[in-house]
Amino acid sequence: MRFAVKDRREEAGISQEELSEKSGVSVETIEELEANTVDIFNTRDMTNIALALGISVETLFFEEEV
């Protein structure tokens, strides 16, 4: 599974720093999610990011192509 955090953040027109402030999730975690370098993620962080962006949690994910 890949993350669509960067796409959704850019669609919202905000920086990583702004998303961090709105969501309470560290910039470092946002960077890792956007780079798809994390295998395990915190459900609370994903929920807070989605709330900060005004979207559903499901839209933060891409399905892997098989």
N, C-alpha and C positions, 0 to 999 in steps of 0.2 A: 504494500500500500504506500502510495506517495501522498504528500501533503500539498494542498493548493493554497497555503497561507499567503505566499507572496502574490499570487494572482489576485486573490480576494482583497488583500491589503492595497495593492496598486489600483484595483477597481474603485476602492473607497477613497483613493487619493490621499492617503496618509503615510507618514514615514514609519519606520520600525520603532523609533523613539516614541512617536505619538501613540502607536498601537500598544506599546509597553505601558505607557502612562494610563491609557484607557482600560486596559485589561488587567493590569497588575502582574503581567508575565514579563520576566526579564528580557531585555534586548538579546542577550546571549541565547536564550531558549528560542526566541522568534527567529534569530539567524539560523540556528540549527534546524528548525522546522522548515524554513524556507529553502535550505540547502539539502533537505532530505537526508541529513546525516544522523538522525536519531532512529533507533529501532523500537524504543519504548517511550511512550509519551504519557503525560499526566492528563487524565480526562478532565480534571478541573481546569487546567490551563487551556485546553481546547474549547471548553465551554465558555470560559472568560473571553477568549479571543473572538469566538463567534458572537457573543453578546456585544462586545466592543465594536464589532463590524456590522452589527444589526442583521446577521444572517443565521441560518441553522448550522449546527455542528456538522451535519452531513456534507455541506458544501465546502468544507475545509479539506476534503479528501478526494484523491483521484484513485480509481481502481487501477491496479497493475494490468497491463495488457498481457494476455497469456499466449 
